[in-house]
Amino acid sequence: MSESFLTEIQITNFKCFDDFKADGFKRVNLIGGKNNVGKIAFMEACYVNIHAQDIKSFVSSLIMIKSRREKLNLLDELLQRKEPFNHKKFFKLSLELNNKICIWTNLNKAFYGISECDGVKKYIFKLNKKTIEVNINDLGLTH
C-alpha cells in the first residue's frame, strides 16, 4: 500500500477520545456507528494529523474544526467572560480548549499542549520529530 495512506492511528485527549488506537486500515474503509459516538471526531483527528506538517498548518486545522463545529460555543464562552470579540482571543481560546492532544498515525506524529510556569504560558508543539515552544504572540494568528 502507498505510504500516503493512513493505516493506523492513535488519538489521545481529543474530543471524545481519551485513548484510542486502531490499525489495519486499507484503501477503502467504512466508518459507522450510532449517533454521538465519535465518527466525525475521528475524521477531524485524521484531518488535524494530515495537517501536522508545521505549526501554522497544525494550528489552522485545529481552529478550522473548532470554528466550523463550535463557533457558537466559542463565541458564547467569550460573551460569558464579558470580553469584546476579537480574532486573536478566538484563536487563543480554540488552542486552550485543545490542550494536551496527541494524534499519531503512520504518516505524522502530532502533539500539542500548554505549559505554564511562573505566570508564563508556552504553547508546545511536537510535530513529527520537531519540538517547538512558542508564545501566543509568536504564532502570527492575527486574522
N, C-alpha and C positions, 0 to 999 in steps of 0.2 A: 504494500500500500504506500502511496506517496507520503513523503514527510510533511506535507501541508495539511494532512487530515488529522483531526483530533481523534486519538484512540483511547485516551484515558484522562481523567480529571479528578482533582481533589479540591474541595471547596470548604473553607473554614471561616466561620463567623461572617457569613454573607447572607443577609436577609433571613430566610427560614432555615438555612443550613448552618448548623453548629460544627459538624464534622461529617463530611460526605465524600465518599470515594466511589468511582465507577470506572470500569475499563471494558475492553472488548468491543469498542465502537467500530463499526465497519463503514463502508462507503455511504450507505443509506441506513438511517436509524429512525425508529418511531418512538416518540416521547408521549406517553399517555398517563392518565391518572385522573382521580376525582378532582373536583374544584378545590382550589386553595391548598394544594399540596406542594407547589413549588415548580411547576413546569416552566412558567415564564421566568422565575428567578434563576432556574438552571440555564436558560438561554441567555439571560443577562450576564451571568457569570462567564459563560463562554465568550460573549461579546467583550466583556472587560478584559479577559485573558488574551484574546486575539489582539487587542489594542495595547498590550503591555510592552510596547517597544521602547518607549521613553516616557518621562514624567508627563509631558504635555498631553500626549495621546491617552495615557492611562487616566489622568485626572479628567480629561474631557469626556472619556467614556463613562466614568462614574457620574459625572454631572449630567451627562445626556440621559442616562437611565433614570436618575433621580428626578430630573426636571420633567421627563416625559410621564413618568408614573406617579410622581408625588409632588408636583409643583404646588398644588393647592395646599397640601400638608405643610410644605416648607414655608409657604407664604403665611399660613396660619400661625406657624411657630414664630416667625418674625413679628407678626402682629401681636401675639401674646406677650412677646418681650417688649412691646411698645417701642420698637425701633423703626425708623424710616427704612423703606426698601432701597437697597442698592445691590448691584450685581455681585460685588466683591463679598458682601455678607452672605448672599445667597450661595455662592461658591464655597465659602468657608463652612457654612452650615452643612452643605452637602458632604464635604470632606469629613467633618466631625461626626456625622451620622454613620459613616462607613469605617470607623476606627477598627483596626486590627483584623482586616480581611486578608485572606490568603487564598489565591486561586492558582493551582498548579495543574498544568497539562503537559503532555509530551511536547507541546510546541513552545510554551512560555511558562515561566515561574514568576508570579507576581504577589508581592506582599505590600500592604500599606498600613501604617499605624501612626499614632500620635504619641509623642513623649513630652512630658512637662517636668522641668527641673528648675527650681528657684524662680518660678514665675515665667520662665522662657519656654514657649511651646515650639516643638520641632515636628515637622511632618517627615516621616521616614518612608522612603520608597526603596524596595528591593525588587528590581526588575531584571529578571534573568540573573546574571552574575554581578550586577552593579548595585551598590547601595548608595543612596543619596539622601542626606538630611537637609531640609530647607525650611525657611521661614515662609509664612503665607505670602508675604510681600515679594518673595523671590520667585513665585510661581508664574507671574506675569498674567494673572487672570483678571484683566481689567474690564472686559466687556462681556 
